[in-house]
Each structure stands twice: as structure tokens, then as C-alpha cells.
Amino acid sequence: MGSLFRSEEMTLAQLYLQSDSAYYCISELGELGLVQFRDLNPDVNAFQRRYVNDVRRCDEMERRLRFLEKEIEKADIEISDNGDMPDAPPPANMIELETQFDKLELEIREINSNQERLNRNFLELTELRHILWQTANFFAEAEVAMVGGDIQRTDDEAALLEDVRTGSSPLSFVAGVIGRERVPTFERLLWRACRGNVFLKYQEIDGELRDPVTGDPMRKCVFILFFQGDQLRSRVKKICEGFRATQYPCPDTAAERREMAMGVATRIEDLSTVLSQTRDHRYRVLQAIAKNIRAWMIKVKKIKAIYHTLNMLNVDVTQKCLIGECWCPVTDLDEIQYALRRGHERSGSSVMPILNVMPTPMNPPTYNKVNKFTTGFQNIIDAYGVASYREVNPALFSIITFPFLFAVMFGDMGHGLLMFLFALVMVIKEKKLGSSKGGEIFSTFFGGRYIILLMGAFSMYTGFVYNDCFSKSFNIFGSSWNTSSLSHVTKATPDTVQLSLDSDFNHHNPYPFGLDPIWQVATNKLTFTNSYKMKMSVTLGVIQMMFGVILGLFNHVYFRRYINIIGSFIPEVLFLGGIFGYLVFMIFFKWVAVSSSFRPATGGAPSLLIMLINMFLSFGNVAEAEKFYDGQAQVQSFLVVIAVLAVPWMLLMKPIYLIMQHKKKTASEAYVAFGGDNEDATPSLQDDGDQVIQHSEHSGNHEEPFSTGDTFVHQGIHTIEFCLGCISNTASYLRLWALSLAHAELSEVLWNMMFHLGLHMAGGLGYIAVFIVFAIWAALTIAILLIMEGLSAFLHALRLHWVEFNGKFYAGEGYKFQPFSFALILEGGSDD
């Protein structure tokens, strides 16, 4: 956890790699994933870098692999994934991979081309067979109609059939296939263009036809057009071409049509055999590719990443050595040296790589070592802002505070249990679920599974404190209230009992843990729980804000900004503690010292809110009705004076000190410029911390010019923000009470309006209604109370951490450490 409290100490190192071993050394560093390279050629165009041709070759290989992967997905073949992570192959193997991928691509394209051609021929033969069948049926109907006369025909159709049968008129006909959706328009245009001198007969094809290219189903119709004359033939042909209707030759005599149909059937049977063999061969080839394509993709991505990184290095004048700069953790320098040694051994080079640590004024990146448990909490903090280098990281404390504040708003044993079980399933099956593709929403839930797990566990705890489970209470230890006096019990109905709990009830020892279950039936339950949760919210808020101010002390001490301790930290503690810390103390004091039977002249216990307001409005005076203890006026006056004095202290001390230091530094530099020395210069309270860390906290290679006005303005803004923020932030923590109240009331409404009704139905109808009402109640509970209310509580807890907690100490002005890591590249988490 030490690394999570502060980021890892980083250093800038210089790499000297021989050209022959550079590829292998970078490969080993990519496997290690602990080095972030700096681009030493920012002004060089990407197309002018040394290894641009190798990157293009990798792009071409990736294109071919994506084509093969797409074909595998079309064939519904599962890509095998055994979890192996092959190493990056040597540069000499790139030619072999290129040749192999080129050969496979050509083979698959050739198979696809042949299959497409065969499918097109199969479609044409199938359409021709249907044309021959429909034409034969049409002429057969004509013979039956002329001989038997039992088929009703129109006058035009009967005359046409008579001419066809006797051959008395030189009619011609054209047969073909057209899409079903184009038939009505096709028929209208023929009628208008040919002025009714064309007879059209069409019939839909029963079997399903498929597009030879895409494989999508098509619906078509067979048509026969009768006309007379060459002029109409030309016009009909143009109309058919315009509607993309396919025309097929059809013999005039029945014998020729039967002979052609037999030949077509034979060709279709042979073509079906060839198509089946082609599909089997394509499937076998793609199945063999599917076994290796993942490993090939990993190899190509690693090669491409290596050459991208090599393009960031400089080449020395001899063209035999590559020079690079990288950020790396100080604690992992030995592992980096060992990785470079392994790359040197793999390459067989005679020159060892050199890793030289060098000082720099640049701001290092922030690197927090995380695991699968802490990653989600670190991402929450990084979404607000990446921590400045080596400052205190709030993610360590958010592991507890974030789910706890969520649970304060979401407290319910039943709802917490459901959330806990949902997250527990994802944790137990994380390997299986991690490899599946469930969409963006599921990936978000899966990534935060440990956060949800803790939120569910803490919600069960706070639900136990609230004694609330699906809006009902558990009587585990027995009520501590004495309700034997029936004078305080009001029977509203024969089934319900309402009572108002007050000090007249003789109660025994306090309930062992959480709320007494008798509050469930008390009429003043809401009044009591509102007061309890409101005070708890203020208490938790002030404690967390004070903790944030104390964490700022750790930053001031670590960076040796001692003036911040005297000019900021101490007045902040005095202001926050003198007003709101005293309020929290009085909350506990009232719980402990003021009994429920305390009845001064006003008839009730003093109000803490009135007490806080009168601390300022009635300075030095405390009314007898509002008095909690002896000497209260003197204590409150002292605290108000301390809080008021803390404001100018915070506003003026640091700017005045910085101005004095700047004048002393200017005078010292002028004295040195005229030939003096500066050996007796006094140390500054604003130490830059170079003895603690290697690099300056601030980025940049030059110091900003000092400005007196800017110093006062900056400190003034900080003072106003802190003083007003203490008030607004304390009020902001009341959202803990508000959302807890809303969650409890919604849960109670759902129970009373839904499930409670089903339980009170009698007879056989009641048994059926229970199941129906339970299903509706469960669906609304999950949709509203778990998902919507859970998301609302999550967002409010997020705001409390980002604004109220982080705002007290967290700068968040750093930039994230992005190492050259093959694991991140393959997961899509790196730009490379």
C-alpha cells in the first residue's frame, strides 16, 4: 500500500542501444511494461522516420489478418483462444509472416471468387428450371382449356391461347425472372409503353433464392411476355433491362422444353456437388486459420509497437547506435537492467546496452502500482485529476470511505445483500466474464465489480445500523422500550398499533446495536430518524473534511513547504475545528449529557442549530434556555475569536513571507553579481524539496517571475474558497441524510403499495395475487431502488470525494505514467 499512498519515485534514464540489439531490447521492455519512452523526434514527420517502412509492412499484415478474421466470423467459426502470449518474433521472420499471410489471403479470395461464380451459375440454372416449369404449365393449361373448356379465361387470354395452339398468328414470347417487388411497376409500364399490345403472365417462385455475393435471400417471379413484331420486341427488351429482369432462352415446342429441363436438372445436380465440396474446402481452410490467427495478431501488434517505439529514438552520427530517453520507477531499475540484458543475449550483439540515470528539471509522470482490486478506486480518483508527482493519493482512503458514504445513503440489508451477491458472482466468475464481450454497460459494471462488492457489504452494515430490510425491521435483541403503559398506545385499526415514543416511556438499557425495532410502528419515527441521520451526516462530513486538511499536512512536510504549514494548515484547522468541530463535539455532548427528560423553560432540549447561529449573533451571551453546560459562553466566545483571527492569518502570513523572501533573494543575487558570496544566506521555509525527491514538483525548465499582486490574489482566493467552502461543504454532506431518507421512504412505499396488498388478499385469489404482486414488486425494487437509487447514491458519493474531500488537499495536476507495455497495447489501453 506504500505505493498507493504516494506514487512511485520516478527517474529519467538514457538508453544507448546498438542497432542490431535495439529491436530485441525494446521487445523485452515491452514484455516488462515498466518504461515510458519520450519522443526525441517530435518535429519529424511520421512518414520521414527511420522505421516507417516496417510500420507500413505491419499495417499491411494487420489488414490481411482482419480480412481473414472477417471471413472466419462469416463462416461462424470460433476463434480458439488458449491464453498463450507469444513473444515478438525476430525481424527476419517478418518476411515469412508476410508470405504466409499473402498466400492465405490469395487462397481465400480465390475460393470466394470461385464460390461466387458457382453460386451465380447455380442461381441462373435454378431460375431457368423454374422458367421451363412455368412455361410448360402455361402451355399445358392452354391445351386443357382448349380441349376440356373447364377453365374460365378472359376474352384476350382465350384468343391468345387459341392462336398459340393453332399457330395461326406469328406471336413471339419472352421468358425471364424479375424481383417480386418490381412486378406491379413492371406490369404498368409494359401496358403503357406497348399500349396494351403485350400479354404478361407471371408466377412467384416457391423456393427461396439467395444472392450469389452476399448470400441474402431473394424473392423473384417468373414472367412470360407475348407480343407481335420486332418493334415491340425491342421495346420489351429495353423495359426488361431497365427493371433488371433476367431473360432466358425458352424453346417453342414442348419436346425441346422437356429436353432442356432434363439437361438443366443434370447440371444443377453436378453443380450442387461442386458447391458442397467448395464450401467444405473453404471451411477447412478457415478452420485451420482460426487456430492460429490470434497468435498471429499478437505477433504483428508487438512488432508494430516495437517499430513505433524505435521511431521515437535518435540515431547517433555513426548510424550504429540508437539513443532514447525513458521514465522508469527507481525501484524497478534492476528489473529493467535485467530485461535489457536478456534482449542483448537474444540478439547476439557484442555491445551491451547502457542505461544511464540522469537528473532533470522536468515533472515526472505519476505511477501508482495497482491490482485488480484497487484499479477501480484509482480510476475514480484519476477521473477527477491525476495526482501530482509524489503527492498523497486519495485512492487509498477511498477504498473505505467511498463505499461507506454510499452505504450511508443506500443503507438497507436486503438491497445491500442483492448488490453484494451480484458483485460476488462477477468476482467468482471474473475469468470467464472478463473474456466475454457483453457491451459497454456490462464492461463498466464488470470493471467496478470490487467497488460494487464493497458497496453492497457496507450497505448491509448500515442497513443493520438502521435496522432496515426492505423497509422492515428485525426484532433481534428485543425492544428496550417499556410499552406496558397502554395510555400511550393508539389503536388506529384492529390490525395496526400506533404509538408516540417520548420520555414518559420507561426504557431500560439502550438497544445493543442499531435502531430499536419499536420505532417501526412509532408515529414520530420520521422525526427521530431525520434528526439522527442529519446529525450523523454533519459528523461524518466534518470528520472527513478535517482528515483531508490533515492529509495536506503530509504533503507540506514531504515537499518541505513549511510556510504552508504555518500560513495555511494551522489556520485551516483552527477555523474548521473552532466552528464545525465544536458543532460535532456538541452533537455527541448532547447525546451523552442531555437526557430525554431535559426540559428547560422552553419545554424542550436546546437546539444545536440555534446555538451555532447565536455563537456569532449573540457573542459572549448564552440564554438560560439554550445553555448546555457551565462556562459555555466563555468557551464559544474563545472559539469565535480564534476562527475570526484565523482568516487574516490565512490571508496575509504566506504572501507577506513570500514577498520578504523574494526581496532577500533579489538582494542576495545583486550582492553576488557585484563579487560577493552568499555563504551566510539563511535557509528558507519554502524549500524546494530537492533533498527529498530527485525532481521538482512543478513542470517546466524555467521559474515563473514573482508577482506581489498575483501572490495576494492567489492566497485571497484560497482563503475565501476555504472559509466559504467549510460552510457549503458541511451543508453538502446533508445529502447523506436526504438520500437515506428518500431511499427508506421509497422502499416503504413500494412495500405498502404493492407487496402489502397481495399479502392481505384472502382465499385462492390471494395465493395467485401474491405471486403476481411479488414479481411486480421485485421488478420495481431492482429497477428503482437498486439501479436508479444506487446510481444516484454513487454519483453523490463521487461528488463528496471529488469536491468536499479532495478539495482540502489534492492538487491533481500530474500526468499519468503510460508505460510501453504489450499487455496494455493488446487490451487497447495504449495509443501505440
N, C-alpha and C positions, 0 to 999 in steps of 0.2 A: 504493500500500500504506500510505501515511501515515494514511489514514482507517481502515484496518483495524487498525493498531497502537493507535490511540486513536479513540474515537468523535468525530464531527463536533462542533465547537463550536456550541452552540445558543443562541438568544436568544428572548425573549418579545416579540412585537410586537403592537401595537394597530392594528386596521383601522377606518377610517372610510369607509363606502360609502354613496353616495346610493341611495335606494330603487330608482330606475329602473335603475341600473347594477349593483346588487348581484348580480343573477342572472348577468349576463354575466361579472363579475369572478370569482365563485365557480366558474363553468364553466371559465374559463381556469386557475384554480388547481388544479382537479381534473385537467385535462389535464397540468399540470406535475407534480403529485404530490410537492410539497416542503413542504407546510404541514399541521400538525396543529392543528385548531381545539379550543379549550376551550369547554365548555358553560357559558355565562353564565347559564343559566336552569335550574339543577339542581332547584330546588324547584317548578318549573312543570310541571303535568301535561301529558303528551304530547298530550292532546285539547284543551288550552287554549292551545296555541301558535299563533302568527300564521299559519303556512302549513299548518296541519293539513288544511284542505280540499283544498289542492293535493296533499298527500301521499295523501289518500284517492282523489283522481282518478287518481293514478299507480297505486295499488293496484288500482283497477278496470281500468285498461288492462292491467296485468300479468295479471290474471285472465283477461281476454279473449284475450290472446296465448297464455297457457298452454293455454286451451281449443283454440285454433286449432292450436297445436303438437301437442297430443294427437291431434287429428283427422288431422294430417299423418302422424304416426307410425303410426296405424291403417291409413292408406292405403298404407303402405310407400313413401312419397315421401321422397327425400333432400333435406334442407335445405341449400341452397347456402351455402357459406362462402368468400368470396373474400378474406378477411383485412382488409377495409376496416373502419375505425373511424370511423363518422360522428360529427360534433360534436353536442353537445346543441342541439336546436332552440330557437328563441326561445319565450318563454312564450305568445305569440299563436298559435303553431302547435299548442298543446295541444288546442284545440277541433277543429282539423282532424283531428288524430290520433284523438281520441275519436270523432268522427263516422265516420271510416273504419273503425275497429275495431268499432264498434257495428253498422255496416252489414254488415261481413263476418261477424260473429257471427250476426246475424239470418239472413243468407243461408244460412250453413252449417247452422244449426239448422232452418231451413225445409226445406232439401234433405234433411237427415237425417230429419225428420218425414215428408216425402213418401215417401222411400225406405222407411222403416219401414212406412208404411201399404201401400205397394205390395208389400213383401215379405210382409206379413201376408195380403193378398188372394191373392198367388201361392201361399202355403202352403195357404190354405183351398181354393183351386181344385185344387191338386195332391192334397190329401187326398181331396177329393170325387171326383176322377178315379179314384183308387185304390179308393175305396168302390164306385163304379159297376162297375169292372172285376171286383173280387172278388165283388160281388153277382151279376153276370152269370155269372161262372164257377160260383158255387154253384148257381144255378138251372139252369145248363146241365148240370152234373153230375147234378142231380136228374132231368132229362129222360132223360139217357143211362142212369142207373141204373134208371129205371122201364121203359125200353124194352128195353135190352140186358141188364140184370141182371148185368153182369160186374164190378160194383164192390161190394166187401164193405162192409156197413154194420151198425151196431148196430141192435137192435130199435127203440129210441126214435127213432133218426135215420131209419130206413126208414119208420116210421109217420108221422113229421113230413113227410118228402118226399112221401108219398102224399097227405096232407091238403093240402099246398101245391099239388100238381099237380092234384088233383080239385076243390079249393075246397070240400070237404065240411065243413071246420071253420073258424070265424071267427077264425083266428090273425092276430096282428099282429107286426111285426118293427121293430126299431130298428137303424140302422147308424151307425157312428161310428169315431173314431180315439182310441187311448189309447197312452200310453207303454209301451214294451216291458217295462220293469222292473216295471210295476204290474199286468201281466196275471195272474200267479198269484193275487195277493191279491184282485184284482177278481173272478176266477172263483170263488174260495172264498166270498166274501161274497155273491155272487149266489145261489149254491147254498143257503147257509144262510138268507138273508133270504127267498128265494122258495120255499124248501122243495122244491127240485128241480123246480119247475114252469116253469123257463126253460131254453131250449136256447141255448148260446153257441157260435158258430163264429168263429174269429179266424185271421188270416193276417198275417205280418210283411210290411211294405212293403219292397220290394227297394231302391228308390232312396234316396239319402241326403237327408234333410230338414234344413233349417237354421233356427235360431231367428231370427225377423224382427228382434229387437232386438240381440242380441249376435253373431249370425252363427255360433254354435256348432252343431256337427252334432247331430242328434237321431235316435233310433231309435224308430219307432212301429209299431203294429199296427192293422189294420182288423178290426173285430168286427161281427158280426150277431147280434142277440138276438131270439129268437122267444118269444112269450108270449101269454097269452089273458086278456082282461079289463082294465077300466080301473084296477082296484086294483093289479094287477101293473105296469101302465104307469107309474103314479105312483111306485111303489117303485123300478122300474128307472131312472126319470129321476133320482130323488134320489141313487141309488148312482152313476150316471154323473157327476153334478155333484160328488159328494164325491171321486171319483177324477180330477177334471179331464179327463174324457173329452169330446171334442167330438162332438156329434151332428149329422148331416147328413140332409136330406130325401132319400129314395130312392123313386122310383116303384115301383108294384106290378107293372106289366106290362113285358115285355121291350122292346116298341116305345118306350115312354116312356123307359126307361133308355138305349136307344141314342140317342134324340134328345137327351137331356140330356148324354150323354157327348160327342156331336159339338159341342154348344154350349160345353161346358166346355173342350174342346180348342182351339176357336177363341179363346176368351177368354184361355187360357193363352198362346197364341202371341202375341196382341196385347200382353198384359201383359209378356211377356219382352222385346218390342221397347222398350216404355216403360221398363222397368227398366234395360236396357242403355244407353239414352240418358241416363237419370238418373245412372247411375254414371259415364258419360263426362263429363257436365257437372260432377259433383262433383269428379272427378279433375282436370279442367282448372282449376277454381276453386282447389282446394288447391295445385295445382302453381304457380299464379301467386302464391299467398300464400307458398309455401315460398321463393320467390326473394327476398322482402323481409322475412321475419319476423325474421331475425337482426338486421338493421339496425334494425327497429322495436324489438326487445327492448333493444338497446343504447341507443337514444334514450330509451326510457322509464326504464331504470335510471339513466341520467345525470340526467334531470330529477328523479327521485325523490331521488337523492343530493344534488342541489343544494338542494332544498327542506328535506331533513333538516338540511343544514348551516345554511341560513338560519334554521331554528328554534333554532339554538344561539346566534344573535346577539341583542344587545339593541337596542331601538329607543329613540332619543332622545325627548325631550319634544315635539319638533316633528313627530314621526312622518315625517320626511323623510330620516332618516339611520339607518343600521344600524351598530352598533359591535360589533366582535368582537376576540377575543384568540386568538393562534395561536403555536405553537412553529415555528421555522424555522431551518435552518442559516445560520450567519453568512456562509459563503462563497457562498451562493445568494441573497442578498438582492437582487442586481441582476436575476437572472432573475425573481424574484417581482415586483419593481417593473415589469419589462417585461410580465409576464403581466397585471398589473392595468391597465397602460396599454392593452393590446390589448382587454381587456374594456370599458374606458371608451370606446374607439373604436367597438366593435361596438354599444354601447348608444346612442351619440349623445348622451350626457349632457353637461351643461355644467360639471359639478363633477368634478374629478379625485379619484380615491380616494387616501387618505392612509395610508401605512404608517409607524407610529411605533414605533421600538425603545425598550423601557423596561426598566429594571432590576427584578429580582425576587428575593426570597429562596427561591423555590420551586426544587425539584430538577428540572432539565430532563430530558427523555427521552433515551435513548441511541440514537444513529443511526449505524450503520456502513454505509457505501456498499459494496455487494457486487455481484457479477456472477454469471452462471450457473455459473462455476467455483467461486467462494468461498462461494456460498449454502449448500451442503450442510455445509461445515465450520462456518459461522457458526450454522447450526441446531443442530449438535451442542453447541456451547457454550451457546446460548440455552436448550436443554433443561435444562441444569444450573442456569442462572440468568442473567438479562440483566445485562450488565456495568453497574456503577455509572457515573455520568456521568464520562467522560474518563479512566477507569482503563484500564490496559493490557489489551488484548483478546487472550485466548489463541488465538483462531481463526487468527491469522496464523501462529503457530508450529505449530498442529495440522495445517496443510496438509502438513507434512513429518513431524512426529513421530507423528501418528495412523496413517497408512498404514505407516510404518516399524515401529512397535511391533506392528501387526497382522502384518506380514510376518515379524517375528522368530518369532512363534508359528505362522505358516502357511507357513514357508519351503519351497517346492517349485517347481522350474522348470516342471514340467508343469501342476500345479494353478494356479500363478500365470498361466501363459500362457492357460489356458482362461478364467480370470476376466478377464484383460486383454482378450481378444477379445470376450467377452460385453459388457463395458462399451464397447469401441470401436465395436461395432455400434450401440449405443444413442446414442453420441455422434455418429456419422456420420449416422444417420437420426433425429436428435432433433426435427427439424421435423415429420416425418411421424408419429413416435411420440407427440410432445407433443400433437397434436390428436386422437389416438385415445383411446378410453375402454377401458382394459384392466383396470380393477378397482383396488381399494385396494392390493393387494400389488404389482402391476406399477407403480403410481404411486410407491410407496415406493422400489422399485429404480431407477426412471427418475429420480426426484429426486436420488438419490445416485450417479448414473452416473459422475461425475468422481471421487468418493471410491472407488468400485469400480475405476475405471481405475488410479488411483494405487496402490491396494492390490494389484492384480494385477501392476503394474510392479515394486513393491518386493518382492513375493513372489518374482518371478523373480530379482531380485538376491540376496535372502537364500538362495534355493534354489541359486544359483550358489556362494554362500559355503559352504553346507552340502554342496555337490556332491550334490544330491539331486533326482532327476527321476523321479517315480512310483516311489520307493523304490530307484532305481538310480542309479549314479554314472557320470560321464563321465571317461575317462582322456585328457584333452586334452593335458596337458603331460608325461605320463609320470611314474610314481611316483618320489619322491625317496628311497624306502627301498631298501636293498640286501638283496634276498631270495635271494641266491645260496646262502646257507648253508641247506641243506636240513635241518639239525638242528633248526630252529625251525618246520618245516612239518609239519603233521599231516594225513595224507590220511584223512579220515573215510570217504569213498566214492571210487570211481574218478572221479566227476564233480565232486566238491567238494574244495576245499583250505581248511583252516582253519589260521590262524597267530596267534600271540600276539605283538604288537609290543612290544618293550621296548628298553632302552638297549643291549642286546647287538647289535642290528642296526646295522650301519654305514650311516648315511644321509648323503646328500650335502646340497646346499643345500635350504632349505625349499621346499615346493610353492609355485609362483608365486602362486596365488590360491585361497583356499578350502581344503577338506579334501582330503588326499591320497586318491585312489580306492582305495588298498590297504586303507584302513580298512573298506571294504565287506565284505571277507572275513576280517577280524580277529575273533577271539573276544572280545577286550577292547574292541570298538568302543563298546559301550554305556557302559562305564566312562569311556572317554575323552570321548565326546560329552556325557555328563552333566556331567562336570567342566568342560568347555569352555563349555557353554551356561549352567551355573549361574553361573560367574564373569562371563560376558558379561551375564547378566540383572542381577546386582548392580551391575556397572559402569554399564550404561545407566540403571538406576534412580537411583543416586546422582547421576549427571550431570544427569538431568532434574530431580530434586528441587533440586539446587544452582542450576540455571538458574531454577527457579521462585522461589527465595529472592532471586536477583539481580533478577528482574523486579519483585519487591516493592520493591526499592531505587528503581526508576524511578518507582513510584507515590509513595513517600515524598518524593522530590525534587520531583516535579511539584506535588504538593499542599502542599509545604513543611512536611511533618510531620517536622521534623528530629529531634525526640525519638525518633521511631520508628526512625530510623537508628541512633542511639546505644543506645537501650534495647531494640531488637528485632532489627534486621538484623545488627549486628555479633555479638552473642552467638549468634544462629542460625547464622551462617556458621562461627563457632568451634566450636560443638557438633557440627554436621553434618560439617564438614571434619575436625575433630580425631579423630573416631571412624571414620566411614564413608568420608570422603575418604582417610584413611590406609589403610583397607582396600583401596580401589580402587588406590591407589598401590602397595601391596604385591602386588596381583594382577599388575600389569604388571612390577613388580620381579622377582617370582618367574619370570615367563615369560622375562624377558631375562637375569637374572643367575644363576639357578639352573638348571644343566644337567640333562639327564635322567640323567646318571651320578652326580648328587649323592647320596651315601649316607653320612649320619652314623651315629651309634651305633645309632639306632633302625632302621636299614635302609631308610629312605625319606626323601623331602624333607619338611621341616616343614609342618605343617598350618596354613593361614591361619585356619581357624575356632578352633583351639586357641590360636593366637597372639592372636586378638581377645578370647577369654574370659580368658586369662591376663593381658592388659593391666590388668584390674581385680582379678582374684583374686590374682595374684602381682605386686602393684605393686612396680616397681623391680627385679624379677628376671626373667631370661630364661634358661631352661635351655639348655645347650650343644646339645642335640639339636634345639631349636626356634629356634636362632639363625640369622638370615639375613645380618646384617652387623654390623660392629663398632659399638659405641655404641647398639645397638638398645634396650637397657633405658633409657638416659637419654632417648632420643627419645620412647619410648612413655610414660614417666612424665610428661614435659612435656606431651604431648598429653592425657593423662588429667586432669592438673591444670587445663589450660585448659578442657576440656569440663565439668569439675565446677564451676569458677568461673563458667562461662557461665550456669549455671542460676539462681543467686541474682541475677546481673547482669540477666538477662532478667526475673526475677520482681519485683525491687524498684525498679530505677532509674526506670522510667517512672512507676509510681504515686507514688513519693516526689516526683519532679519536678512532676507534675501537682498534687499537694497543695500544694507550695510556691508554684506559680503561682497556684493558687486563693486562697491566703491573701494573696498580694501583690495580686491583683486586688481582693479584698474590702477590703483596707486602702486601696487607691488610690481605690475608689469611695466609701468613707467619707470620705476626705480631700476629695474633690471635692464631696461633699454638704455639707461644712461651709465651703465657699467657697474651697478651694484649687484649684490647677491640676495637671495631670498631664502636663506637657510633658517632664519628665525620666524618664518611665517607661521602663524597659529593655525592649528587644524580646524577644519570646517565641520559644522554639524550636518552639512549637506554633502556627505561623502558619496562618491560615485560608485562605491562598492566594488572596485576593481580587485580588491584583495579577497573578495568572497567568490565572485564569478569571473570568468575569463573575459566576457564581453559586456559591453554597456547595455543597459536596459533599453535604451532608445535606439531606434534605427537611424541610419544616415551616417555620413562621414564628416559632417561639419556641425558645429554648435550653433543653435539658434541665437540671434542677437538678443541681449537682455533689454526688456522694456518695462519701465516702472508702471506705466498705465496698465499694460496687459497683466502684470502681476496682481495689481489690486482688483482688476475686473475679474480675473480668474478665481481669486480667492473669495471675492464677493459673491460670485455665482455659486461657488461651492457652499458657502455659509448659508445663503438663502435657501438653496436646494436642500441642505441637510435639515435646517430648522423647520421649514415648512413640510419637508418630507417626513419628519418624525410624526407630525400630526396626521398628514394624509395617509401615510403608510400604516399607522396604527388603526385608523378608521378602515383602511383597505382590508385589514385582517378580519374585519367583521363579516366578510364574505364566507368565512368558515362557518359562522353561525347561520347566515342566511341560507346557504346551500344545504346545510344539515337539516334545517327546518323544512325547506322545500322538499327534500328527499323523503323525510319522515312523513310529511303530510300527503305527498303523492302516493306513497306506499299504503297509507291508511285509507285513502280514498279508493284506490284500486281494490283493496280488500273488502271494504264495506259496500261498494257499488257493484262489485262483480261476484267474487267468490262467496261472500257472506250471504248473498241472496240465494245461491244454489244450495248452500248448506241448510237453509231454513225451509226448503220445499219438502213437503211430506208426500208419502205414498210412492208408487212406482215412478211417477213423473220426476220425483226428486232425485232418484238414482240416476236417471238419464241426464237430468239437468246438471248434476254435479260434474259429470264428465265434460259436457259441453262448456259449462262456465269455467271449469278449470283450464281447459285448452285456451279459451279467450284470455283468462287472467294470466296464464303463463306467457302467452304471446305478448301481451301488453307489458308485462313485467320485464321481459327481455328487451323489447323494443324501446320502451320509455325509460325504465328505471336503470337498466344495465347499460344500454348503448348510449341513449341520449343524455341521461343524467351522469353516466360515467364519463362521457366525453366532456360535458360541462365542468365537472369537478376536476378533470385532468387539465383543462385549459386554465382554470382558476389557480390550481396549484402551480402550474407553469408560470403564470404571471407573478405569483407571490415569490417565487425563486428568482425570476429574472429581474424584477424591479425592486421589491422590498428587501430581499436578502442580498443579491449580487450588487445592488447599487451602493451598499455600505462599504465595500472593499474591493470589488472586482473591476479591473480596467478592461480586460477583454480586447486588447489592441494587438495581439500577436497574429501570426500566421501559422497554419498547420504544417507539420512535418509530413511530407509526401515522399516516401522512400521509393527508390526504384525496386519494385517487388513484382516478381512474376505472379504471385498469388493475387495481388490487387489487380493486376492487369487482366488476368483471366476472369476475375469476378466483375470486371467492368468498373472498378473503383479508381482507376488511374487514367489520366489523359493519354498516356502512351498506349 
